Amino acid sequence: MSTNGSAATDDEGVGTSRSTIMGPLNFTKDSTATDPPTSLVNERTVPCMFCSNIYDFHSADNGADQCLAHLYLVHRLVVADVKEIACLPSYCYYWREKFSSAPVEKYCSAMLLNQLPDGTSSPNEKYYLLSDIEPLDYELRQRLRREKLELVLARHQFERTDRNFQRGCLYCRDHRSATRPEYVSHLYSKHFLLLGKPEHLVFVDELIEIVQDKLNRLLCLFCEKLFKDRPTLKEHMRKKGHKRINPDNHYYDRFFLVNYRLKQKPEYVPIAKRKEESRVFASDSDSNSDWSDWNGDEQTTTCLFCAHTESSIVTLKQHMVAEHTFDFDQAVTGLSFYQRVKVVNFIRRQMHVRKCIACGEQCGELQSLVEHLDREGHYRLDGAGCAWDQPEYFFPTYEDDQFLCHLEEVDNERDETGQEEGSVVISESVNACINLDAESLSLENFKL
């Protein structure tokens, strides 16, 4: 049996075009966008909070540890819970600006110790503690946590799906990987070099640069010993099992996604309350179910014809009527829930491929399509439904399309017409043809 990839012919000889199968899109990636950033600020040239010293937070020789030591030894400042700061470079930038216009005592707690920073005894030496007791410091740490987590997740998603990654292998120079996960998997499967599971890594480009630099300098990746030549280094890493990252080296923490999760201190529960909660028949009325302090992200819905978003579906429909002369509720009157799903996915698909939803005319750019829709008044659906009423539009054109979540609310309007509650919704009828020859081969007809 032969198939034609471009068109199929029905019984009457009419050619029916086949549309190309397309995976789900993403609203944030449909438009032209640059690569997501890798840091909130420039981490290569981080200034001291008080003087002109510059530090490279990606360097092990002049990085965060040296900066904190300088703050203590020279400026007698101690940063409390520094490991809990999501982005120390941004933290330094912020307080440098504050300390340039206000004295240290305004934001820091003063302490008197009987020694100098080098350990020499000296009475009543003043030091300063910068901690989240200060409201500005607390708000800054919370904000940096959220911003850093959003940046890391965006970068991780980009690195997992970006297919423009082109880099030669660290060992076989002729190998090229299309994505970063494929590259990391190749290093392990072919050369037994373990950098980590691809789904757990972030900032992979910088990690590969560091690994390549260490190998070029003939340093072991695990123990960082120096060797005289590359064959000796390779033999050492093979025999000692050092073809991997040292998990005790915190320099690599920023390349693993798990280190960016929000850490919350456990709340202390008195012993008496623990016993009360551990009862088998504890009443649910005693539990505290207050969700008033939960701040969830408000879901927004995107317009069917442009990038305009609204948190209310009613407001969005009013926008489509005012800006695009398209009344969605009127256009889908009399259609079932499944047909409305097809309509939404059809319009999304047509706008993405730059085709008119009424006549199917192909346009080169989105602006040309919008001008065509305005000029011809084609903000409407084909009345016959042959264009949008296809099984392929059961599948969402965009991931997490909030417009589809509101269709059920529209469909509930049928309850007012007297439809019986709890009635069974039957999907579209499907004409199935049974092959009699295949049926004759069923198990019940086999005779052993």
GUDODREN-530129 format. One record per atom (N, C-alpha, C): y, x, z; residue in three letters. Coordinates in steps of 0.1 Angstrom, whole numbers, plus 2048, in hexadecimal, padded with zeros to 3 digits. Each point is the difference from the previous one (the first is absolute). Example, Ala and Ser with C-alpha at 12.3 -4.5 7.8 and 13.67 -1.06 7.14 Angstrom:
GUDODREN-530129
7C788484EALA;80C7F7800ALA;80C809800ALA;80B7FC7F9SER;80B809800SER;80B7F8808SER;
***
This chain:
GUDODREN-530129
7F4809800MET;80C7F7800MET;80C809800MET;8097FE7F7SER;80C8087FFSER;80C7F8806SER;809808805THR;80D7FB806THR;80C8067FATHR;80A7F9800ASN;80D8057FBASN;80A80280BASN;80580C802GLY;80980280CGLY;80D7FA7FEGLY;8057FD7F4SER;80D7FB7FESER;8017F17FFSER;7F67FA7FAALA;8017F17FEALA;7F27FA800ALA;7FF7F3803ALA;7F37F97FFALA;8027F47F7ALA;7F67FC7F8THR;8027F57F7THR;7F77F4805THR;8067F4801ASP;7F97F4804ASP;7F97F97F5ASP;7FA7F4802ASP;7F87FA7F6ASP;8087FB7F4ASP;80D7FE802GLU;8087FB7F5GLU;80780B7F9GLU;7FD80C803GLY;80580C7F9GLY;80E804804GLY;8057FA80CVAL;80D804804VAL;7FF80C80AVAL;80880A7FDGLY;80080C809GLY;8077FD80DGLY;7F980480BTHR;8057FE80DTHR;80280E806THR;80C804803SER;80380D805SER;7FC80280ESER;7FB80C803ARG;7FC80380EARG;80A808807ARG;8047FC80BSER;80A808808SER;7FA80B807SER;80780B802THR;7FB80C806THR;7FF7FD80FTHR;7F4804806ILE;7FE7FF80EILE;809809808ILE;8077FB80AMET;80A808807MET;7FE7FE80FMET;80080B807GLY;7FE7FF80FGLY;80C7FB806GLY;7FF7FD80DPRO;80C7FA808PRO;80B80A801PRO;80C7FB7FELEU;80C809801LEU;8057FF80ELEU;80B808803ASN;80680180DASN;80F7FE7FEASN;8077F7808PHE;80E7FE7FEPHE;80880D802PHE;7FC809809THR;80880C803THR;7FE80A7F5THR;7F57FF7F7LYS;7FE80A7F6LYS;8017FB7F2LYS;8047F37FFASP;8017FB7F2ASP;80D8067F9ASP;80A802808SER;80C8057FASER;800810800SER;8088067F8THR;80180E7FFTHR;80480680DTHR;7F9808807ALA;80380680DALA;7FC80F800ALA;807807808THR;7FD80E802THR;7F580280ATHR;7FB80D801ASP;7F680280AASP;8067FE80EASP;7F87FB809PRO;8067FE80EPRO;80280D807PRO;80A801808PRO;80480D807PRO;7F5805809PRO;80080D803THR;7F6805809THR;80680380ETHR;80D7FE802SER;80680280ESER;80C7F7801SER;8047FD80CLEU;80D7F9802LEU;80C8087FELEU;80080D803VAL;80B8097FFVAL;7FA80D7FAVAL;8098097FDASN;7FC80E7FCASN;7FA80780BASN;7F3802801GLU;7F980780BGLU;7FF80F7FEGLU;8068057F5ARG;7FF80E7FDARG;80C808806ARG;80B7F9802THR;80C806806THR;8057F880BTHR;7F97FF80BVAL;8047F880CVAL;809809809VAL;80D7FB802PRO;809808809PRO;7FD7FE80FPRO;804809808CYS;7FF7FF80ECYS;80A7F5804CYS;7FE7FA80CMET;8097F5805MET;80D805804MET;80280D802PHE;80C806806PHE;80680B7F8PHE;7F88087F9CYS;80580C7FACYS;7FC8007F1CYS;80280B7F9SER;7FD8017F2SER;7F28057FCSER;7F7801809ASN;7F38047FDASN;7F97F57F7ASN;7F88057F6ILE;7F97F77F7ILE;7F1803801ILE;7F87F5800TYR;7F2800801TYR;7F97F97F5TYR;7F48057FCASP;7F87FA7F6ASP;7F47FA807ASP;8007F2801PHE;7F67FA808PHE;7F27FF7F9PHE;8008057F3HIS;7F38027F9HIS;7FA80E801HIS;807808808SER;7FC80E802SER;7FA80280ESER;7F6808800ALA;7FA80380DALA;80780B808ALA;8088087F9ASP;80880B806ASP;80E7FC804ASP;8067F67FAASN;80D7FC804ASN;8017F17FFASN;7F77FA807GLY;7FF7F1800GLY;8057F980DGLY;7F97F5803ALA;8037F880BALA;7FF80780DALA;7F6808802ASP;7FE80780DASP;80B80A803ASP;8048077F5GLN;80B809802GLN;80D7F9803GLN;8027F57FACYS;80D7F8802CYS;8007FB80ECYS;7F57FB806LEU;8007FB80DLEU;80180B80ALEU;7FA80C7FDALA;80280C809ALA;80E804800ALA;8078007F5HIS;80E8047FFHIS;8097F6808HIS;7FD7F37FFLEU;8087F7808LEU;7FF80280FLEU;7F4804804TYR;7FE80380FTYR;80680D804TYR;7FD80B7F9LEU;80480D804LEU;80F8037FELEU;8067FA7F6VAL;80E8037FDVAL;8097F4806VAL;7FC7F47FDHIS;8097F5804HIS;7FB7F880CHIS;7F5804805ARG;7FA7FA80DARG;7FE7F17FEARG;7FC7FC7F5LEU;7FD7F27FELEU;7F17FE7FELEU;7FB7F6807VAL;7F17FD7FFVAL;7FF7F27FAVAL;7F87FE7F6VAL;7FE7F37FAVAL;7F37FA806VAL;8017F5806ALA;7F47FA807ALA;7F77F97F5ALA;7F3801803ASP;7F67F97F7ASP;8038037F2ASP;80180D7FCVAL;8048037F2VAL;7F47FD7F7VAL;7F47FF805LYS;7F57FD7F7LYS;8007F17FCLYS;8077F8807GLU;8017F27FDGLU;80B7FC7F6GLU;80880A7FCILE;80B7FE7F6ILE;7FA8017F2ILE;8027F57F9ALA;7F97FE7F3ALA;80680A7F6ALA;80D803800CYS;8068097F6CYS;80A809808CYS;7FB80B804LEU;809809808LEU;80C8057F8LEU;7FF8037F3PRO;80B8047F8PRO;80B7F6800PRO;7FD7F37FESER;80A7F6801SER;8067FE80ESER;7F880380ATYR;8047FF80ETYR;80B80B802TYR;7FD80C7FBCYS;80A80B801CYS;80D7FE7F9CYS;7FF7FA7F4TYR;80C7FD7F8TYR;8097F6808TYR;7F97F6806TYR;8087F5807TYR;80780680CTYR;7F9807808TRP;80680580CTRP;80A80C7FETRP;7FF8077F5ARG;80A80A7FCARG;80D7F97FDARG;8007F57FAGLU;80C7F87FDGLU;8067FB80DGLU;7F87FB809LYS;8057FA80CLYS;80680B809LYS;7F980C801PHE;80580B809PHE;80C8077FAPHE;8037FE7F4SER;80C8067FASER;80D7F9804SER;7FE7F4805SER;80C7F8803SER;8007FC80FSER;7F6803808ALA;7FF7FC80EALA;7F980B807ALA;80380180DPRO;7F980A809PRO;7F17FD802PRO;7F880A803VAL;7F27FE802VAL;7FE7F680CVAL;80880180BGLU;7FE7F880CGLU;8017F17FDGLU;8067FC7F5LYS;8017F27FDLYS;7F37F97FDLYS;7F78087FATYR;7F37FA7FCTYR;7F4806807TYR;80280B806CYS;7F4807806CYS;801800810CYS;7F4801806SER;80080180ESER;80080F804SER;80980380AALA;80180D805ALA;7F680480BALA;7FB80C800MET;7F680480AMET;80480E805MET;7FE80380CLEU;80380D806LEU;7F3807803LEU;7FE80C7FBLEU;7F4807802LEU;80480E806LEU;7F7806807ASN;80280D806ASN;7FB80C7F7ASN;8017FF7F3GLN;7FC80B7F8GLN;8077FF7F2GLN;80180B7FALEU;8058017F2LEU;7F67FC7F6LEU;8047FD7F4PRO;7F67FD7F5PRO;7F580A7FEPRO;80380D803ASP;7F580B7FFASP;7F880180CASP;8027F880AGLY;7F780080CGLY;80680880CGLY;80C8077FETHR;80680880ATHR;8067F680BTHR;7FF80480DSER;8057F780ASER;80F800800SER;8057F4801SER;80F7FE801SER;8027F2805SER;8087FF80BPRO;8027F2806PRO;8097F77F8PRO;7FD7F4800ASN;8087F57FBASN;8048027F1ASN;7F68037F8GLU;8028007F2GLU;7FF7F27FAGLU;80A7FD7F8LYS;8007F27FALYS;7F87FF7F3LYS;7F87F67FFTYR;7F97FD7F4TYR;8027F17FCTYR;7FD7FD7F4TYR;8027F27FBTYR;7F37FA7FATYR;7FE7F3803LEU;7F47F97FCLEU;8047F57F7LEU;7FB8007F3LEU;8037F67F7LEU;7F37F77FELEU;8017F3805SER;7F47F8800SER;8047F27FCSER;7F57F77FFASP;8037F27FCASP;8057F880BASP;80480680CILE;8077F880AILE;80E7FC7FBILE;8058097F8GLU;80D7FD7F9GLU;7FD7F57F5GLU;8087F5801PRO;7FD7F57F6PRO;8018047F2PRO;80A8097FCLEU;8018057F2LEU;7F38077FCLEU;7FB809809ASP;7F48077FDASP;7F47F77FEASP;7FF7F6809TYR;7F57F77FFTYR;8007F87F3TYR;80C7FB7FCGLU;8017F97F3GLU;7FD8097F4GLU;80580D801LEU;7FD8097F6LEU;7F28037FELEU;7F880280BARG;7F28027FFARG;7F87F47FAARG;8047F4804GLN;7FA7F57FAGLN;8037FE7F1GLN;80C8027FCARG;8047FF7F2ARG;7F980B7F8ARG;7FF80C805LEU;7F980B7F8LEU;7F17FD7FFLEU;7FA7F980AARG;7F27FD7FFARG;7FE7F67F4ARG;8087F6800ARG;7FE7F67F5ARG;8038067F2ARG;80B8077FFGLU;8048067F3GLU;7F580A7FBGLU;7FB808809LYS;7F680A7FDLYS;7F37FA7FBLYS;7FC7F6808LEU;7F47F97FCLEU;8017F97F3LEU;80B7FA7FDGLU;8027F97F3GLU;80080B7F5GLU;80680B802LEU;80180A7F6LEU;7F28067FDLEU;7F880280BVAL;7F38067FEVAL;7F67F77F9VAL;8017F3804LEU;7F77F67F9LEU;8047FE7F1LEU;80D8017FDALA;8047FF7F2ALA;7FB80C7F8ALA;80280C806ARG;7FB80C7FAARG;7F18007FEARG;7F97FB80AHIS;7F1800800HIS;7FB7F77F5HIS;8077F47FFGLN;7FC7F77F5GLN;8038067F2GLN;80B8067FFPHE;8038077F3PHE;7F680A7FCPHE;7FD80980AGLU;7F780B7FDGLU;7F27FB7FDGLU;7FC7F4805ARG;7F37FB7FDARG;7FF7FA7F2ARG;80B7FC7FATHR;7FF7F97F3THR;8078077F5THR;80880A803ASP;8078077F5ASP;7F78087F7ASP;8017FD7F3ARG;7F78077F7ARG;80780A7F7ARG;80C804805ASN;80780A7F9ASN;7FF80E806ASN;7F6801809PHE;7FD80C807PHE;7F980A7F7PHE;80580B7FEGLN;7FA80A7F7GLN;80180E807GLN;7F4805805ARG;80180D806ARG;7F28077FEARG;80180D7FEGLY;7F38087FEGLY;7F980280DGLY;7F3800800CYS;7F880280CCYS;80280E805CYS;7FE80180ELEU;80380D806LEU;7F580A7FCLEU;7F57FC7FBTYR;7F58097FCTYR;7FE8007F1TYR;7FC7F47FBCYS;7FE8007F1CYS;80D7FB7F9CYS;8078097FAARG;80D7FD7FBARG;8007F67F4ARG;7F57FE7FAASP;8007F77F5ASP;7FE7F1804ASP;7FE7FD80CHIS;7FE7F2805HIS;80E7FA803HIS;8017F37FBARG;80C7F8802ARG;7FC7F3806ARG;8067FB80BSER;7FD7F4806SER;80B7F67FDSER;7FD7F37FEALA;80A7F67FDALA;8077FB80CALA;7FA80180BTHR;8067FB80DTHR;7FD80A80BTHR;8087FF80BARG;7FE80980BARG;7F37FE807ARG;7FB7F3802PRO;7F37FF806PRO;7F58067F8PRO;8017FF7F3GLU;7F68077F8GLU;80180F801GLU;80C805802TYR;80180F801TYR;7FA80580ETYR;8037F880BVAL;7FA80480DVAL;7F17FF800VAL;7FB7F57F9SER;7F27FE800SER;7F980B7F7SER;8078047F6HIS;7FA80B7F7HIS;7FF80D808HIS;80A803808LEU;80080C808LEU;7F480080ALEU;7FC7F5805TYR;7F57FF809TYR;7F38007F9TYR;7FF7F77F6SER;7F37FE7F9SER;7FC80D7F8SER;8098077FALYS;7FD80B7F7LYS;80180E808LYS;80A801809HIS;80280D806HIS;7FE7FF80FHIS;7FD7F5806PHE;7FD7FE80EPHE;80C804809PHE;80C7FE7FALEU;80D802808LEU;8047F3805LEU;7FF7FE80DLEU;8037F4807LEU;80F7FF805LEU;8087F87FALEU;80E7FE805LEU;8017F4808LEU;7F67F77FFGLY;8017F3807GLY;7FC7F57F6GLY;7FD7F4805LYS;7FD7F57F8LYS;80D7FC7F8LYS;7FF7FD7F3PRO;80C7FD7F8PRO;8077F4806PRO;7F97F6805GLU;8077F4805GLU;80780280DGLU;7FE80C807HIS;80780380CHIS;80B80A7FFHIS;8028057F4LEU;80A80A7FDLEU;80D7FB7FBLEU;80B806803VAL;80D7FD7FBVAL;80880D7FEVAL;80A8007F7PHE;80780C7FCPHE;7F680B7FAPHE;7F87FB7F7VAL;7F58087FBVAL;80680C7F8VAL;80B7FE7F9ASP;80580B7F8ASP;80480C809ASP;8077FD80BGLU;80380B809GLU;7F4807806GLU;7F67F8804LEU;7F4805806LEU;7F980A7F6LEU;7FF7FC7F3ILE;7FA8097F7ILE;80880D7FEILE;80D7FF800GLU;80880C7FFGLU;7FE80980BGLU;7FE7FB80CILE;7FE80980CILE;7F28067FFILE;7F67F87FCVAL;7F38067FEVAL;7FF80B7F6VAL;8077FD7F4GLN;80080A7F6GLN;80880D804GLN;80B7FE808ASP;80780C804ASP;7F880880AASP;7F87FA808LYS;7F880880ALYS;7F58077F8LYS;7FA7FA7F6LEU;7F58067F8LEU;80680C7F8LEU;80C7FE7FBASN;80780B7F8ASN;80380C809ASN;8037FD80DARG;80380B809ARG;7F4805807ARG;7F47FC7FBLEU;7F3804806LEU;7FE7FD80ELEU;8057F4804LEU;7FE7FC80ELEU;7F67F5801LEU;7F780180ACYS;7F67F5802CYS;8077F3803CYS;7FB7F67FBLEU;8077F3802LEU;7FD7FB80ELEU;7F5803806PHE;7FD7FB80EPHE;80580A80BPHE;7FC80C7FFCYS;80480A80BCYS;80C8087FDCYS;8058007F3GLU;80C8077FCGLU;7FF80F801GLU;7F48057FFLYS;7FE80F800LYS;8038057F2LYS;80680C7FFLEU;8048077F4LEU;7F48087FBLEU;7FD7FF7F2PHE;7F68087FAPHE;8058097F5PHE;7F880A7FCLYS;80580A7F7LYS;8007FB7F1LYS;7F67F77FDASP;8007FB7F2ASP;7FA7F1800ASP;8017FA7F5ARG;7FC7F27FFARG;7F17FE801ARG;7F78087FAPRO;7F27FF803PRO;7FC80180EPRO;806809808THR;7FD80180ETHR;8047F3808THR;80C7FB7FCLEU;8057F4806LEU;7F67F47FDLEU;7FC7FF7F4LYS;7F77F57FCLYS;7F3801807LYS;7FA80C801GLU;7F4802807GLU;8017FC80FGLU;80B804806HIS;8037FD80EHIS;8007F1802HIS;8087F97F8MET;8027F2802MET;7F37F87FDMET;7F78057F8ARG;7F47FA7FDARG;7F680280BARG;7FF80C805LYS;7F680380BLYS;8047FA80DLYS;80D800803LYS;8057FB80DLYS;8027F1800LYS;7FF7FA7F4GLY;8037F17FFGLY;80F7FE802GLY;8088097FBHIS;80F7FF802HIS;8077FA7F4HIS;7F87F97F7LYS;8067FA7F4LYS;8057F2804LYS;80980080AARG;8057F3805ARG;80D803808ARG;8077F5804ILE;80C802808ILE;7FC80080FILE;806808807ASN;7FE80180FASN;8057F3806ASN;7F87F8806PRO;8067F4807PRO;80880280CPRO;7FF80C806ASP;80880480CASP;80D8057FCASP;8038037F3ASN;80D8057FCASN;8097F47FDASN;8097FD809HIS;8097F57FFHIS;80A8017F5HIS;80080B7FATYR;8098027F4TYR;7FD7F67F5TYR;7F37FC7FFTYR;7FB7F77F6TYR;8017F2804TYR;8057FC80BASP;8007F2805ASP;8077F77F7ASP;80B8057FAARG;8087F77F8ARG;7FA7FC7F3ARG;7F58067FCPHE;7F97FD7F4PHE;7F57F5802PHE;7FE7FB80CPHE;7F67F6803PHE;8077F3804PHE;7FC7F57FALEU;8067F4802LEU;7FF7FB80ELEU;7F5803807VAL;7FD7FB80DVAL;80A80580AVAL;80780B7FEASN;80A805809ASN;80D7F9800ASN;8027F77F7TYR;80C7F87FFTYR;8007F2806TYR;7F47FD805ARG;7FF7F2806ARG;8097FF80DARG;8047F4802LEU;8097FE80CLEU;7F880080CLEU;803809809LYS;7F980180DLYS;8087F980BLYS;7FA7F7807GLN;8067F980BGLN;7F980380DGLN;80880280ALYS;7FA80380DLYS;7F97F4806LYS;7F4801805PRO;7FA7F4806PRO;8077FB80CPRO;8017F3801GLU;8077FA80CGLU;7F780080CGLU;80680480BTYR;7F880080DTYR;7FD7F2804TYR;7F47FD803VAL;7FB7F3805VAL;7FB80280EVAL;8057F980APRO;7FC80180EPRO;7F17FC801PRO;7F980680AILE;7F27FE802ILE;7FD7F1802ILE;8087F9808ALA;7FD7F2802ALA;8017F87F4ALA;8098037F7LYS;8017F97F3LYS;7F48037F7LYS;7FB80C801ARG;7F58047F8ARG;7F47F8804ARG;7FE7FE80DLYS;7F47F8804LYS;8027F27FCLYS;80C7FB800GLU;8027F27FCGLU;7FD7FE7F1GLU;80480A7F8GLU;7FE7FF7F2GLU;7F18027FCGLU;7F9807809SER;7F28037FDSER;7F67F5803SER;8057F5806ARG;7F87F5803ARG;7FA7FA7F3ARG;7F37FB801VAL;7FA7FB7F4VAL;8067F37FCVAL;8047F7809PHE;8057F37FDPHE;80F800802PHE;80780A7FCALA;80E801802ALA;8077F67F7ALA;80A7F9805SER;8077F57F9SER;80A8067F6SER;8007FB7F4ASP;80A8047F6ASP;80E7FD804ASP;8027F6809SER;80E7FC804SER;80680B808SER;7F880A806ASP;80680A808ASP;80580C7F7ASP;7FB8007F4SER;80480B7F7SER;80E7FE7FASER;80780B7FEASN;80D8007FBASN;8008017F0ASN;8037F57FASER;8008007F1SER;80D7FF7FASER;80A807806ASP;80D8007FBASP;8028097F4ASP;8037FB7F5TRP;8028087F3TRP;80E8017FDTRP;8097FD809SER;80F8007FDSER;80580D7FDSER;7FA80B805ASP;80580E7FDASP;7FA8067F4ASP;7F87F97F9TRP;7F98057F4TRP;80A8007F4TRP;80280B7FAASN;80A8017F5ASN;7F88047F3ASN;7FB7F57F9GLY;7F98027F4GLY;8098017F4GLY;7FC8067F6ASP;8088017F4ASP;8007F27F9ASP;80C7FC7FDGLU;8017F37F9GLU;7FC8017F1GLU;7F77F77FCGLN;7FB8017F3GLN;80A7F97F6GLN;8028077F6THR;80A7FA7F6THR;7F87FD7F3THR;8057F77F8THR;7FA7FB7F4THR;8098057F4THR;7FA8057F5THR;8088057F5THR;8007F57F5THR;80C7FF7FACYS;8027F67F5CYS;7F68037F4CYS;7FD7F57F9LEU;7F78017F5LEU;8068077F4LEU;80D8017FFPHE;8078057F4PHE;80880D803PHE;80380380CCYS;80880C803CYS;7FC80680DCYS;80780A805ALA;7FC80780CALA;8067FA80DALA;8077F47FEHIS;8067FA80CHIS;7F57FB80AHIS;80380280DTHR;7F67FC80ATHR;8077F880ATHR;7F87F7806GLU;8057F780BGLU;7F57FE80AGLU;8047FE80DSER;7F67FE80ASER;7FC7F1800SER;8087F77FASER;7FC7F2800SER;7FD7FC7F2SER;7F47F97FEILE;7FC7FC7F3ILE;8097F67FAILE;8067F7809VAL;8097F67FBVAL;80D8067FAVAL;80580B807THR;80C8077FBTHR;7FD8077F3THR;7F48057FFLEU;7FC8077F3LEU;7FF7F77F5LEU;7FA7F4802LYS;7FF7F67F5LYS;80E7FB7FCLYS;8097FF809GLN;80E7FD7FDGLN;80780B7F8GLN;7FC80C803HIS;80580C7F8HIS;7FB7FF7F1HIS;7F37FD7FFMET;7FB7FF7F2MET;8067F47F8MET;8037F5807VAL;8077F57F9VAL;80E8047FCVAL;807807809ALA;80E8037FDALA;80280C7F6ALA;7F780A802GLU;80280C7F7GLU;7F88007F3GLU;7F47F9801HIS;7F78007F4HIS;7FD7F27FBHIS;8067F6805THR;7FE7F27FCTHR;7F27FD7FFTHR;7F880480APHE;7F27FE801PHE;7FC7F980DPHE;7FD7F37FFASP;7FC7F880CASP;7F0801801ASP;7FC808809PHE;7F1803802PHE;7F97F3803PHE;8057F980AASP;7FA7F3805ASP;7FE7F67F4ASP;80A7FF7F8GLN;8007F77F5GLN;7F68057F5GLN;80080D7FEALA;7F78067F6ALA;7F17FE803ALA;7FD80080DVAL;7F27FF804VAL;7FC7F2805VAL;8087F67FDTHR;7FD7F3804THR;7F37FB7F9THR;7F77FA808GLY;7F47FB7FBGLY;7F580B7FEGLY;80380C803LEU;7F680B7FFLEU;7F880280DLEU;7F48047FFSER;7F880280BSER;80480E807SER;7FA80380BPHE;80480C807PHE;7FC80C7F8PHE;7F48007FATYR;7FB80B7F7TYR;8098027F4TYR;8057F57FAGLN;8088017F5GLN;80E806803GLN;8057FD80CARG;80C806805ARG;7FF80F802ARG;7F4804805VAL;7FD80E801VAL;8018077F3VAL;7FA7FA7F6LYS;8008057F2LYS;80F8017FBLYS;8087F6803VAL;80E8007FBVAL;80780C806VAL;7FF80280DVAL;80780C806VAL;7FB80D7FBVAL;7F38027FFASN;7FB80D7FBASN;8048027F1ASN;8007F57F8PHE;8048017F2PHE;80E8047FFPHE;8097FA807ILE;80E8047FFILE;80280E804ILE;7FA80480BARG;80180E805ARG;7FB80A7F5ARG;7F57FC7FAARG;7FA8097F6ARG;8098017F4ARG;8057F57FBGLN;8098007F4GLN;80D808803GLN;8067FF80CMET;80C807803MET;7FD80F800MET;7F4804805HIS;7FD80E801HIS;7FD8067F2HIS;7FA7F97F7VAL;7FD8057F3VAL;80C7FD7F6VAL;80A7FA805ARG;80D7FE7F8ARG;7FD7F67F5ARG;7F97F4803LYS;7FE7F67F7LYS;8067F3805LYS;8057F87F6CYS;8067F3804CYS;7F57F6805CYS;8027F980AILE;7F67F7806ILE;7FF7F37F7ILE;8097FD7F7ALA;7FF7F47F8ALA;7FB8037F2ALA;80680A7F9CYS;7FB8027F3CYS;7F880D7FECYS;7FF80880AGLY;7F880C800GLY;80680C7F8GLY;80D7FF7FDGLU;80780B7F8GLU;80080D809GLU;7FD80B7F9GLN;7FF80D807GLN;80E806800GLN;80580580BCYS;80D807801CYS;7FD80E805CYS;8098097FDGLY;7FF80E803GLY;80380380FGLY;80B7FA805GLU;80480280DGLU;8027F3808GLU;80180180DLEU;8027F4808LEU;80D7FA7FDLEU;80A8077FEGLN;80D7FA7FDGLN;8007F87F3GLN;7F98057F6SER;7FF7F97F4SER;7F87F3802SER;7F6800808LEU;7F87F4803LEU;8097F6807LEU;80880480AVAL;8097F7807VAL;80A7FA7F7VAL;8058087F7GLU;80A7FA7F6GLU;7F97F67F7GLU;7F48037FCHIS;7F87F67F7HIS;7FE7F3808HIS;7FC80180CLEU;7FD7F4808LEU;80D7F8802LEU;80B807802ASP;80D7F9802ASP;8057FA7F3ASP;7FE8077F5ARG;8067FB7F3ARG;7F77F57FBARG;7F3801801GLU;7F87F57FAGLU;7FD7F580AGLU;80380280CGLY;7FD7F680AGLY;7F17FF803GLY;7F980B800HIS;7F2800801HIS;7FB80280FHIS;8087FD809TYR;7FC80080ETYR;7F87F3802TYR;7F47FF7F9ARG;7F87F4801ARG;7F28047FCARG;7F67F8804LEU;7F28037FDLEU;7FC7F87F3LEU;7F68057FAASP;7FA7F97F4ASP;7FA7F3805ASP;8047F57FBGLY;7FB7F3804GLY;7F17FE7FEGLY;7FA8067F6ALA;7F27FF7FDALA;7F880880AALA;80580A806GLY;7F980880AGLY;7F680A7FBGLY;8008027F3CYS;7F58087FACYS;80380F803CYS;80D803803ALA;80480E802ALA;7FC80480FALA;8047F8809TRP;7FE80480ETRP;7F37FB806TRP;7FA7F67FAASP;7F47FA806ASP;7F48087FCASP;7FF80D804GLN;7F58097FDGLN;7FA80580CGLN;7F3802801PRO;7F980580CPRO;80580D805PRO;8068097F7GLU;80580D805GLU;80B7FF809GLU;8077F4800TYR;80C7FF809TYR;7FC7FA80ETYR;7F37FF803PHE;7FC7FE80DPHE;80380C809PHE;80080C7FAPHE;80280C808PHE;80F803801PHE;80480480CPRO;80F803802PRO;80480C7F7PRO;80C7FE7FATHR;80680B7F9THR;80580B809THR;8067FC80BTYR;80580980ATYR;7F87FF80DTYR;7FF80C806GLU;7FA80080EGLU;8097F980AGLU;7FB7F9809ASP;8077F980BASP;80C7F87FBASP;7FD7F87F5ASP;80B7F77FBASP;8027F5809ASP;80B800807GLN;8027F580AGLN;8037F37FAGLN;8037FF7F3PHE;8027F37FAPHE;7F47F8800PHE;7F48077FELEU;7F37F9800LEU;7FD7FA80ELEU;80680680ACYS;7FD7FB80ECYS;8077F2802CYS;80A7FD7F9HIS;8077F4802HIS;7FB7F47F7HIS;7F78037F7LEU;7FB7F57F7LEU;7F97F6808LEU;7F980380BGLU;7F87F7807GLU;8097F6807GLU;80D805804GLU;8097F7806GLU;8057F57F6GLU;8018047F3VAL;8047F77F6VAL;7F57F67FDVAL;7F4805801ASP;7F47F87FDASP;7FE7F580AASP;80580280DASN;7FE7F780AASN;8087F37FEASN;8098007F7GLU;8087F47FDGLU;7F77F57FBGLU;7F48037FBARG;7F77F57FCARG;7FB7F780BARG;80180580DASP;7FC7F880BASP;8087F3801ASP;80D8017FCGLU;8097F4801GLU;7FC7F67F6GLU;7F88037F6THR;7FC7F57F6THR;7F47F9804THR;7FB80380CGLY;7F47F8805GLY;7F38077FEGLY;80180D7FDGLN;7F38077FEGLN;7F980280EGLN;7F47FD800GLU;7F880080DGLU;80080E806GLU;80380180DGLU;7FF80D806GLU;7F2806801GLU;7FE80C7FEGLY;7F3807800GLY;7F97FE7F3GLY;8067FB7F5SER;7F97FF7F4SER;7FD80D7FASER;7F58007F8VAL;7FB80D7FAVAL;8088037F4VAL;80580D7FFVAL;8078047F4VAL;7F68067F6VAL;7FF7FB7F4ILE;7F78057F6ILE;8078087F6ILE;7FB80C7FDSER;8068097F7SER;7FE7FB7F2SER;8068077F7GLU;7FF7FC7F2GLU;7F27FF7FBGLU;7FE7F77F7SER;7F37FE7FASER;7FC80B7F7SER;7F3804801VAL;7FB80C7F8VAL;7F57FB7F8VAL;8008017F3ASN;7F67FC7F7ASN;7F680C7FFASN;7F47FF806ALA;7F680A801ALA;7F57FC7F7ALA;7FB8097F7CYS;7F57FE7F7CYS;7F4807806CYS;7F57F9801ILE;7F4806805ILE;7F78047F5ILE;7FB80D800ASN;7F78057F6ASN;7F27FC803ASN;7FB7F77F8LEU;7F27FA802LEU;7F680B800LEU;80180A7F8ASP;7F680B7FFASP;80080880DASP;80C802806ALA;80180780DALA;7FB7F880BALA;8027F37FFGLU;7FB7F780BGLU;7F17FF800GLU;7FA8017F4SER;7F1800800SER;7FA80C806SER;80880B802LEU;7FB80C807LEU;80280080FLEU;8037F5806SER;8037FF80ESER;7F3803808SER;80180380CLEU;7F5805808LEU;7F57F5802LEU;8057F4800GLU;7F67F5802GLU;7F67FF7F4GLU;8048057F4ASN;7F77FF7F5ASN;7F780C7FEASN;80280A809PHE;7F880C7FFPHE;7F27FC806PHE;7F68057FALYS;7F27FE805LYS;7FA80E803LYS;7FE80380CLEU;7FA80D804LEU;7F18007FDLEU;
***
